[in-house]
Amino acid sequence: MSTDSATSDDELRDRVVNFLRRNFPQIQMHGGSAAIQHLDRESGEVHIQLGGACSGCGISPMTIQAIKTRMVKEIPEINEVHANTGMDAGADGDMGGMSPSFPGETSSSDSDEGPQAPF
């Protein structure tokens, strides 16, 4: 790996970390953590592990969906985001076909934005 490539990888990693800090300060404020497990600049994939209080948190699937939706929009080099809490709910926050819902919430198949996190 050339020095330019290593610098670019470090720069992209820093942008992902800053994105998480800027967009999701509540993760840390609520005792959770977010760490980059793997970043592949060539494929545009990033794997994020949520830990601490995020593990088992009822709104972590919404946080994961928000991270996935926003990161690919804000960081052009990122094409796909994989995120999970390490819990048995399933990879990428999949709750086995269930999705979080709230009273009065309507479902629309026209949008791929996913559920909106309450923050």
C-alpha positions as CSV (number, residue, x, y, z in Angstrom):
1,M,0.0,0.0,0.0
2,S,1.4,3.3,-1.0
3,T,1.8,6.3,1.4
4,D,-0.9,8.2,-0.6
5,S,-3.3,5.2,-0.3
6,A,-2.6,4.9,3.5
7,T,-3.2,8.6,3.9
8,S,-6.4,8.4,2.0
9,D,-7.5,5.4,4.1
10,D,-6.7,7.3,7.3
11,E,-8.5,10.4,6.0
12,L,-11.6,8.3,5.1
13,R,-11.5,6.6,8.5
14,D,-11.3,10.1,10.2
15,R,-14.3,11.3,8.2
16,V,-16.4,8.2,9.3
17,V,-15.4,8.8,12.9
18,N,-16.3,12.5,12.7
19,F,-19.6,11.6,11.0
20,L,-20.5,9.3,13.9
21,R,-19.5,11.9,16.5
22,R,-21.3,14.8,14.8
23,N,-24.5,12.9,13.9
24,F,-24.8,10.6,16.8
25,P,-23.5,12.2,20.0
26,Q,-26.3,10.5,21.9
27,I,-24.5,7.2,21.5
28,Q,-21.7,8.3,23.8
29,M,-24.0,10.4,26.0
30,H,-26.1,7.3,26.7
31,G,-23.1,5.2,27.6
32,G,-22.8,3.5,24.2
33,S,-19.9,3.4,21.8
34,A,-19.4,3.1,18.0
35,A,-16.2,1.6,16.5
36,I,-15.1,1.0,13.0
37,Q,-14.5,-2.8,12.7
38,H,-13.5,-2.8,9.0
39,L,-13.2,-0.1,6.3
40,D,-12.6,-1.1,2.7
41,R,-12.1,2.0,0.6
42,E,-12.0,0.0,-2.7
43,S,-15.5,-1.5,-2.2
44,G,-16.8,1.4,-0.3
45,E,-17.9,-0.8,2.6
46,V,-17.7,0.0,6.3
47,H,-18.5,-2.2,9.3
48,I,-19.5,-0.4,12.5
49,Q,-19.9,-2.1,15.9
50,L,-22.1,-0.4,18.4
51,G,-21.3,-1.4,22.0
52,G,-21.7,-0.5,25.6
53,A,-25.3,0.6,26.4
54,C,-26.2,0.2,22.7
55,S,-26.2,-3.6,23.2
56,G,-29.7,-4.5,24.1
57,C,-31.0,-1.0,23.7
58,G,-34.5,-0.8,22.3
59,I,-33.8,2.0,19.9
60,S,-30.5,0.7,18.6
61,P,-32.2,-0.7,15.4
62,M,-33.3,2.8,14.6
63,T,-29.9,4.2,15.3
64,I,-28.3,1.6,13.0
65,Q,-30.8,2.4,10.2
66,A,-30.1,6.1,10.6
67,I,-26.4,5.5,10.4
68,K,-26.8,3.4,7.3
69,T,-29.0,5.9,5.6
70,R,-27.1,9.1,6.4
71,M,-23.5,7.9,6.0
72,V,-23.9,6.9,2.4
73,K,-25.5,10.3,1.6
74,E,-22.8,12.3,3.5
75,I,-19.6,10.4,2.6
76,P,-19.5,9.7,-1.2
77,E,-16.8,7.0,-0.9
78,I,-19.1,4.9,1.3
79,N,-21.5,2.7,-0.7
80,E,-22.6,0.2,2.0
81,V,-22.7,0.3,5.8
82,H,-22.9,-2.8,7.9
83,A,-23.7,-2.1,11.6
84,N,-24.7,-4.2,14.5
85,T,-24.7,-4.3,18.3
86,G,-23.3,-7.8,18.6
87,M,-26.5,-9.0,20.1
88,D,-28.5,-11.9,18.8
89,A,-31.1,-9.6,17.2
90,G,-29.4,-10.4,13.9
91,A,-26.8,-8.8,11.7
92,D,-27.2,-5.2,10.8
93,G,-29.8,-4.6,13.6
94,D,-32.3,-7.0,11.9
95,M,-34.9,-7.9,14.5
96,G,-36.0,-11.1,12.7
97,G,-38.6,-9.4,10.4
98,M,-39.8,-7.1,13.1
99,S,-39.3,-3.4,12.9
100,P,-39.7,-0.8,15.6
101,S,-43.0,1.1,15.4
102,F,-44.7,3.7,17.5
103,P,-48.3,4.7,18.0
104,G,-49.6,6.8,15.1
105,E,-46.7,5.9,12.9
106,T,-47.6,5.0,9.3
107,S,-45.7,2.7,7.0
108,S,-44.8,3.9,3.6
109,S,-43.1,1.7,1.1
110,D,-42.2,4.7,-1.1
111,S,-39.3,5.7,1.2
112,D,-36.1,3.8,1.9
113,E,-35.1,6.2,4.7
114,G,-36.1,3.7,7.4
115,P,-37.6,4.6,10.8
116,Q,-36.6,8.0,12.1
117,A,-34.7,7.9,15.4
118,P,-36.2,10.0,18.2
119,F,-33.3,12.4,18.4
